[in-house]
């Protein structure tokens, strides 16, 4: 999948999820994990030069 995102020149990753029924601390932790654990590797994969060209 990382190759497909890069090969298609995708520059955006949209994520929609429902956190309205979660306690405030759980919502904050979810955003912290997304911003610190998910977003950086996704950004890296999308900006990395193709290795098969």
Buried (B, 14 or more C-beta within 10 A) or exposed (E): EEEEBBEEEEEEEEEEEEEEEEEEEEEEEEEEEEEEEEEEEBEEBBEEEEEEE
